[in-house]
Amino acid sequence: MVEKDKEKVKLQNLVKSCLLEINELKIDLMNLENEKNLLKNDEAVEKLESIVKEKESVISNLNVDLNNLKVDISNKENIIKNQELKIEDLSNFKDSFDDIRTTLEKDLKKFKTEELKEYNEKIESSLATIVEKDKKINALLDEIESYKEKINDLESNIASKDNLIGMQREIDNKESEIKLLKAASVDQEVFKSIKKELEDKKIRIKELEDFQSSFEEIKLSYEDKLFDKDKRIEELEKIQLSFDDIKTSLEKDIEQYKNKELEEINSKLQSALDKIVEKDNKIKSLINQINDKKLEIKEIKDNNVSKLDYDRLKDEINIKDSKIQRLEEIKGLFSDLDKNYADKPQDSLGKSVGSDSEALISEKSFEKLDELNNIQNEDNISKIKETENEIKRLKNELNSCKQVNKELESIRDNYKKLTSSPKKDLTSFQSQIYYLIPDEPMDSQEIHNYIQKTSFKDISYNNITNIIWGLERKGYLKPENPEKPNETKWIKINKLK
């Protein structure tokens, strides 16, 4: 009995040690489950993904807005250039028409002042002479008529012959005076020549009047045309003024739109940069968390059951299983003893003790087996693998975030290049292409592909080659092999200007 009691005590101690080990393993398992839940509930990765998506959407929207702004600006510049060409053509037409009008006015003024003045002077002098002679002739004719009346009166009332003779003499004297006056006043041929010249002058005057009337008609037609042209010029000037107002308003709108767009782009870029900084901080925090998780996992691995420990534990479990089997055999022996010594009080006491020991051993053995089944090495290994897979996934996401960050920085650099101040001897578009060309040598096709990939996806190869030739002429690019310009690589020159 003493030996059986000792063995029973020993078995109880073994069961207690097994229970202690099982409890320790349960505590380790709970710690592992808590670590796993912490990793699963970590929201940093989801926030990082949402931030990356927001950055991509912001960058795409910025690129679309920038392209639309460039298209609008180019269209408005083309409209302004076309209107300026029209205004220049109208100004040239107006200047040429003013020259024609000035020439005609000068010719007309010269004709009026010189030729017409000369002819008018001659005509006026001739007319004055003729009028004076006509007055004298009319006065003499009036005197002759008066004398004839007197003669008629004298003939009808002849009083005396002497009076008649005297009167006849007076008449003769008067006639001689008239002849003298006629001879003295103008010769007949001279009068005819003057008359002819006068008629010629009249014809010339008529021609001049006809010419003047036709000239007046031409002048009126030209004045009408000039009036129409002046009216048209006024309309064009009004159009030009309205166009200037529209141009000024358009320039103000463009400037405001540019400033607004630049402010929005700068604010968006600043927000994107702030988010990038925030993302970088979160990435650093995530890296620190991952490093902490690595350390914790390393500690878990260090504190976890190794393969040798597991094998040792398995051997111990097998030994304990064999001991349990032996206890089952002892249980059978106790049952036999209960049957043989049922009439003895000590045996009854031993039976009760044996029954309690049996129940305790059976219960603890089953608990031990259940606990050991729950903490098999495969489960621990699978949990460790899950943790390692989670770490790998986080590393992949971290690498993806770094790649997105690199792309965002590239987009930011390209945006700075596109918005940089243009070179003095280059157009803004040539300056943008020059800034975008990388420092490493590239041929024309490679430059075209790079420009399409980074900024201007619709630009043609011919445009790129023309820009490359322009940059080469102005000293911003040089060919590696000048003898084969179509096949050579181009080297970018950092020209300070």
QUITAZI-V868423 format. One record per residue. N is the residue number from 1. SS is DSSP state (hx for helix, st for strand, lp for the rest). PSI is psi as a letter, one per 20 degrees, with the letter a starting at -180 (NA if undefined). OMEGA is omega in degrees with one decimal (none if undefined). Layout:
BEGIN
N&SS&PSI&OMEGA, N&SS&PSI&OMEGA
END
This chain:
BEGIN
1&lp&h&179.5, 2&hx&g&178.9, 3&hx&g&179.3, 4&hx&h&178.3, 5&hx&g&177.8, 6&hx&g&-179.5, 7&hx&h&178.7, 8&hx&g&177.9, 9&hx&g&178.7, 10&hx&g&178.8, 11&hx&h&177.9, 12&hx&g&177.3, 13&hx&g&177.4, 14&hx&g&179.2, 15&hx&g&178.4, 16&hx&g&178.2, 17&hx&h&177.2, 18&hx&g&178.9, 19&hx&g&177.4, 20&hx&g&178.1, 21&hx&g&178.9, 22&hx&g&178.5, 23&hx&g&177.3, 24&hx&g&177.9, 25&hx&h&177.7, 26&hx&g&178.7, 27&hx&g&177.3, 28&hx&g&179.0, 29&hx&g&177.8, 30&hx&g&177.2, 31&hx&g&177.5, 32&hx&g&178.5, 33&hx&g&178.2, 34&hx&g&177.8, 35&hx&g&179.7, 36&hx&g&178.6, 37&hx&h&176.8, 38&hx&g&178.3, 39&hx&h&-178.8, 40&hx&h&-177.1, 41&lp&j&-179.2, 42&lp&o&-176.5, 43&lp&j&-177.3, 44&hx&h&-178.2, 45&hx&g&179.0, 46&hx&g&177.5, 47&hx&h&179.7, 48&hx&g&178.2, 49&hx&g&178.7, 50&hx&h&178.4, 51&hx&g&179.8, 52&hx&g&178.6, 53&hx&g&177.3, 54&hx&g&178.6, 55&hx&g&-179.7, 56&hx&g&179.1, 57&hx&g&179.0, 58&hx&g&-179.6, 59&hx&g&179.2, 60&hx&g&177.8, 61&hx&h&177.8, 62&hx&g&179.2, 63&hx&g&179.4, 64&hx&g&179.0, 65&hx&h&-179.9, 66&hx&g&178.7, 67&hx&g&178.3, 68&hx&g&178.4, 69&hx&g&178.6, 70&hx&g&179.4, 71&hx&g&179.1, 72&hx&g&-179.3, 73&hx&g&179.9, 74&hx&g&177.9, 75&hx&g&-179.9, 76&hx&h&176.3, 77&hx&h&177.2, 78&hx&g&178.7, 79&hx&g&-180.0, 80&hx&g&178.9, 81&hx&g&178.8, 82&hx&g&178.7, 83&hx&h&177.6, 84&hx&h&176.8, 85&hx&g&178.3, 86&hx&g&179.0, 87&hx&h&179.0, 88&hx&g&177.6, 89&hx&g&179.5, 90&hx&h&178.0, 91&hx&g&177.5, 92&hx&g&178.6, 93&hx&g&179.0, 94&hx&g&179.0, 95&hx&g&179.7, 96&hx&g&178.6, 97&hx&h&176.2, 98&hx&h&177.5, 99&hx&g&179.1, 100&hx&g&-179.1, 101&hx&g&179.2, 102&hx&g&179.1, 103&hx&g&179.4, 104&hx&g&179.0, 105&hx&h&177.6, 106&hx&g&179.3, 107&hx&g&-179.5, 108&hx&g&179.3, 109&hx&g&178.9, 110&hx&g&179.5, 111&hx&g&-178.9, 112&hx&g&-172.7, 113&hx&h&-173.6, 114&hx&f&-172.7, 115&hx&g&-178.9, 116&hx&h&178.2, 117&hx&g&179.9, 118&hx&g&179.8, 119&hx&h&179.2, 120&hx&h&178.0, 121&hx&g&179.1, 122&hx&g&-178.7, 123&hx&g&-179.5, 124&hx&g&178.4, 125&hx&g&178.3, 126&hx&g&179.8, 127&hx&h&178.8, 128&hx&g&178.3, 129&hx&g&-178.8, 130&hx&g&-179.2, 131&hx&g&179.5, 132&hx&g&179.1, 133&hx&g&179.3, 134&hx&h&178.9, 135&hx&g&179.4, 136&hx&g&179.7, 137&hx&g&180.0, 138&hx&h&178.9, 139&hx&g&177.7, 140&hx&g&178.4, 141&hx&h&177.8, 142&hx&g&178.3, 143&hx&g&179.2, 144&hx&g&-179.8, 145&hx&g&179.9, 146&hx&h&177.2, 147&hx&h&179.1, 148&hx&h&176.9, 149&hx&g&178.1, 150&hx&g&179.6, 151&hx&g&179.1, 152&hx&g&178.0, 153&hx&g&179.8, 154&hx&h&179.1, 155&hx&h&-179.7, 156&hx&h&-178.1, 157&lp&l&-177.1, 158&lp&o&178.7, 159&lp&g&-179.3, 160&lp&q&-178.8, 161&hx&h&-178.0, 162&hx&g&178.1, 163&hx&h&179.8, 164&hx&g&179.5, 165&hx&g&178.6, 166&hx&g&179.0, 167&hx&h&179.2, 168&hx&g&178.4, 169&hx&g&178.8, 170&hx&g&178.9, 171&hx&g&178.6, 172&hx&g&178.2, 173&hx&g&-179.2, 174&hx&g&178.7, 175&hx&g&177.0, 176&hx&h&176.5, 177&hx&g&179.4, 178&hx&g&179.1, 179&hx&g&178.6, 180&hx&g&178.2, 181&hx&g&178.9, 182&hx&g&179.0, 183&hx&h&-178.6, 184&hx&h&-175.7, 185&hx&g&-176.9, 186&lp&q&173.7, 187&lp&q&-176.5, 188&hx&g&-179.5, 189&hx&h&176.8, 190&hx&h&178.6, 191&hx&g&178.4, 192&hx&g&179.4, 193&hx&h&177.4, 194&hx&g&179.3, 195&hx&g&178.0, 196&hx&g&178.9, 197&hx&h&177.6, 198&hx&g&177.1, 199&hx&g&176.0, 200&hx&g&178.5, 201&hx&g&178.1, 202&hx&g&177.6, 203&hx&g&179.6, 204&hx&h&177.7, 205&hx&g&178.5, 206&hx&g&177.6, 207&hx&g&179.0, 208&hx&h&177.4, 209&hx&g&176.3, 210&hx&g&178.6, 211&hx&g&179.7, 212&hx&g&178.3, 213&hx&g&177.0, 214&hx&h&178.2, 215&hx&h&177.3, 216&hx&g&177.0, 217&hx&g&177.7, 218&hx&g&-179.8, 219&hx&g&178.3, 220&hx&g&178.9, 221&hx&g&178.3, 222&hx&h&177.2, 223&hx&h&175.4, 224&hx&g&178.6, 225&hx&g&178.3, 226&hx&h&177.4, 227&hx&g&177.2, 228&hx&g&179.9, 229&hx&g&177.5, 230&hx&g&177.4, 231&hx&g&178.6, 232&hx&h&178.6, 233&hx&g&177.3, 234&hx&g&177.5, 235&hx&g&179.4, 236&hx&h&177.2, 237&hx&g&175.7, 238&hx&g&177.7, 239&hx&g&179.8, 240&hx&g&177.9, 241&hx&g&177.6, 242&hx&h&177.8, 243&hx&h&176.5, 244&hx&g&177.4, 245&hx&g&178.8, 246&hx&g&-179.5, 247&hx&g&178.8, 248&hx&g&178.4, 249&hx&g&179.5, 250&hx&g&177.6, 251&hx&g&177.4, 252&hx&g&179.4, 253&hx&g&179.7, 254&hx&g&-179.6, 255&hx&g&177.9, 256&hx&g&179.9, 257&hx&g&178.1, 258&hx&g&-179.5, 259&hx&g&179.7, 260&hx&g&-179.9, 261&hx&g&179.5, 262&hx&h&177.5, 263&hx&g&179.0, 264&hx&g&-179.9, 265&hx&g&179.3, 266&hx&g&178.6, 267&hx&g&177.8, 268&hx&g&178.9, 269&hx&g&178.3, 270&hx&g&176.9, 271&hx&g&178.2, 272&hx&g&178.6, 273&hx&g&177.1, 274&hx&g&178.5, 275&hx&h&177.5, 276&hx&g&178.0, 277&hx&g&177.9, 278&hx&g&178.7, 279&hx&g&177.3, 280&hx&g&178.0, 281&hx&g&178.5, 282&hx&h&177.5, 283&hx&g&177.5, 284&hx&g&177.6, 285&hx&g&178.4, 286&hx&h&177.4, 287&hx&g&177.8, 288&hx&g&177.7, 289&hx&g&178.9, 290&hx&g&177.5, 291&hx&g&176.9, 292&hx&g&178.3, 293&hx&h&178.1, 294&hx&g&179.1, 295&hx&g&178.8, 296&hx&g&179.3, 297&hx&h&177.4, 298&hx&g&177.3, 299&hx&g&177.8, 300&hx&g&178.3, 301&hx&g&179.4, 302&hx&h&-179.0, 303&hx&i&-177.3, 304&lp&r&-178.4, 305&lp&p&174.6, 306&lp&r&-178.4, 307&hx&g&179.5, 308&hx&g&178.4, 309&hx&h&178.9, 310&hx&g&177.9, 311&hx&g&178.7, 312&hx&g&178.1, 313&hx&h&178.8, 314&hx&g&177.5, 315&hx&g&178.9, 316&hx&h&178.2, 317&hx&g&177.8, 318&hx&g&178.0, 319&hx&g&180.0, 320&hx&h&175.0, 321&hx&g&177.9, 322&hx&h&177.7, 323&hx&h&176.9, 324&hx&g&176.9, 325&hx&g&177.0, 326&hx&h&176.5, 327&hx&h&176.0, 328&hx&h&177.5, 329&hx&g&177.1, 330&hx&h&176.7, 331&hx&g&176.8, 332&hx&h&177.8, 333&hx&g&177.5, 334&hx&h&178.0, 335&hx&g&177.9, 336&hx&g&178.8, 337&hx&h&178.2, 338&hx&h&179.4, 339&hx&h&-176.5, 340&hx&h&-174.8, 341&lp&l&-179.1, 342&lp&h&-176.6, 343&lp&i&-177.3, 344&lp&p&-179.2, 345&hx&h&-179.7, 346&hx&h&179.3, 347&hx&h&177.0, 348&hx&g&177.0, 349&hx&g&177.6, 350&hx&h&179.0, 351&hx&g&179.9, 352&hx&g&177.3, 353&hx&g&179.2, 354&hx&h&178.9, 355&hx&g&178.1, 356&hx&g&179.4, 357&hx&h&179.5, 358&hx&g&-179.8, 359&hx&g&179.8, 360&hx&g&-178.7, 361&hx&g&-179.2, 362&hx&g&-178.9, 363&hx&g&-178.7, 364&hx&h&179.7, 365&hx&g&179.1, 366&hx&h&176.5, 367&hx&g&179.9, 368&hx&g&-179.6, 369&hx&g&179.2, 370&hx&g&-179.7, 371&hx&g&-180.0, 372&hx&h&176.9, 373&hx&h&-179.8, 374&hx&i&-177.9, 375&lp&l&175.5, 376&lp&q&-177.7, 377&hx&h&179.7, 378&hx&h&178.6, 379&hx&g&178.7, 380&hx&g&179.5, 381&hx&g&179.6, 382&hx&h&177.8, 383&hx&g&177.9, 384&hx&g&178.6, 385&hx&g&177.4, 386&hx&g&178.3, 387&hx&g&177.8, 388&hx&h&177.4, 389&hx&h&177.7, 390&hx&g&177.8, 391&hx&g&177.8, 392&hx&g&179.5, 393&hx&g&177.7, 394&hx&h&176.8, 395&hx&g&178.7, 396&hx&g&177.8, 397&hx&h&177.1, 398&hx&g&176.7, 399&hx&h&177.3, 400&hx&g&177.7, 401&hx&h&177.3, 402&hx&h&178.3, 403&hx&g&177.7, 404&hx&h&177.8, 405&hx&h&177.8, 406&hx&g&178.0, 407&hx&g&178.1, 408&hx&g&177.1, 409&hx&h&176.7, 410&hx&g&177.8, 411&hx&g&178.4, 412&hx&g&178.8, 413&hx&g&179.2, 414&hx&h&177.9, 415&hx&g&177.2, 416&hx&h&178.8, 417&hx&g&-178.6, 418&hx&h&-178.3, 419&lp&j&178.4, 420&lp&q&179.2, 421&lp&p&-178.9, 422&lp&q&174.6, 423&lp&q&-175.4, 424&lp&h&-177.4, 425&lp&j&178.2, 426&lp&q&171.2, 427&lp&r&-178.4, 428&hx&h&-179.3, 429&hx&g&176.5, 430&hx&g&178.9, 431&hx&g&178.8, 432&hx&g&179.1, 433&hx&g&-180.0, 434&hx&g&-179.7, 435&hx&h&-176.3, 436&hx&h&-178.3, 437&lp&p&-179.0, 438&lp&r&180.0, 439&lp&h&-179.9, 440&lp&q&-178.3, 441&lp&q&178.1, 442&st&q&172.1, 443&lp&r&-173.7, 444&hx&g&-178.7, 445&hx&h&178.3, 446&hx&g&176.8, 447&hx&g&178.6, 448&hx&g&179.3, 449&hx&h&-178.7, 450&hx&g&179.6, 451&hx&g&177.2, 452&hx&h&-177.1, 453&hx&h&-172.7, 454&hx&h&-171.7, 455&lp&f&-171.3, 456&lp&n&-173.7, 457&lp&h&-177.6, 458&lp&j&-177.5, 459&lp&q&-177.0, 460&lp&r&-179.5, 461&hx&h&-180.0, 462&hx&g&177.5, 463&hx&g&179.7, 464&hx&g&-179.5, 465&hx&g&177.8, 466&hx&g&178.8, 467&hx&h&179.0, 468&hx&g&178.5, 469&hx&g&177.9, 470&hx&g&177.4, 471&hx&h&179.3, 472&hx&h&179.1, 473&hx&h&-176.9, 474&lp&j&171.1, 475&lp&k&178.7, 476&lp&i&175.9, 477&st&q&173.6, 478&st&q&-178.9, 479&st&q&173.9, 480&lp&h&-179.7, 481&lp&n&-177.2, 482&hx&h&-178.9, 483&hx&h&178.9, 484&hx&m&-174.3, 485&lp&h&-178.6, 486&lp&i&-177.2, 487&lp&i&-172.8, 488&lp&r&172.3, 489&lp&q&-176.9, 490&st&p&-178.9, 491&st&p&179.8, 492&st&p&179.7, 493&lp&p&178.0, 494&lp&n&-176.9, 495&lp&p&179.7, 496&lp&o&-179.9, 497&lp&NA&none
END
